[in-house]
Amino acid sequence: MMLTRRDFLHAGAASLLPLTPASATETLPPTLRQAASKRGLAYGAAVSVDALASDQNYAALLKEQAGILVAEGVTKRKSIQPTPTRYDFSGTDQILAFAQANGQLMRGHTLAWHQGNPDWLLPVLENNPDERILTDYITKVVTRYRGKFHSWDVVNEVVDPGAGRADGMRGDSPWFKAFGERYIDLAFHSAREADPDVPLFLNELDAEVDIYWSEAVRSVSLALVDRLIARKVPITGFGIQGHLKAFKFHYSDEVLSRFLDELGARGLKVLITEFDIADIKGPDDQAKRDTEVAALAKRFLDVAFSKPFVQGCLTWGITDRYSWLPTHPMYRWPDGRLPRGLPFDENYRPTPMFQAMLSAYGG
Ligand code: XIL
């Protein structure tokens, strides 16, 4: 009997290994990694370092499918600088070593965010705001990984049209409160000085869908990008997180296409950085829900990949077994079922979303 990769994947976790053809004549369906690279695009995934260390099937799936890895948590400041004097790069180093061993790239996420900060940092920023708290950290971290990373999310989620400012900036971020918008300039300049070549991204949430709020995020983001460019801030690209909610927020091809074109016209590269699809409020029937989720994934990525300046897509996780969706009160099913918003289900079997993504990548 000829085994295909699909048989391996459908048979479940235990059969994920081996991942090589059973015989020379066997034809394996392409992986996301293969399909993406064939088309000159990237596919990647956010990684849980704990699962990577403890779950072989998860590691095998990442190795097989992802061309880029990003840490889901361990490259955030909370992990890297737990006390003012202690730095812990072990989690990031572990993912980087795995990536290097498997010919994968790694992204850095993230250098300045209003969340993911160690407890000691906030009072310091409030009481004694010295900009070196930001710039020294960035210099140290980016220097450590100089020449080794695909790109950095320098700042994350800096826009918040609901924060009550006329300019739509996230005014209640501890960074903004301490230094004003200038913290963004400082962060990009320090990162650029520490690594002259690594692409530097501004990563933003809620910019992708067809709702009033998202429209505000888009216009504020574009105005910000224009200011950054006018001030000669070394920004390379814009990260669109892409946390979609299939049955809550309306999506429109035209709206996404127009926003992408605005970014492209400003000379920016674009990555979809945190793609996943919450299925809360979808049909009770799992097959129906999966079909709609997959259709949305295909539409979204078809639009994204039609733009030459879009470099690819990373999903926020790769299997529903380790997804942040059920940890989020907005995306969690009240009956406890797992959201199905990633290309592989909780038993590492490809979902219809996988097939949709593969087809968007041209596989
Ligand atoms: C999330 C992780 O998935 C969680 O495990 C962690 O507890 C909190 O952060 N946007 C981002 C990511 O930019 O960093 C967030 O990751 C998800 C939303």
Residues whose N, C-alpha, C, O or C-beta is under 5 A from the ligand:
A	BS01	XIL	E72 W324
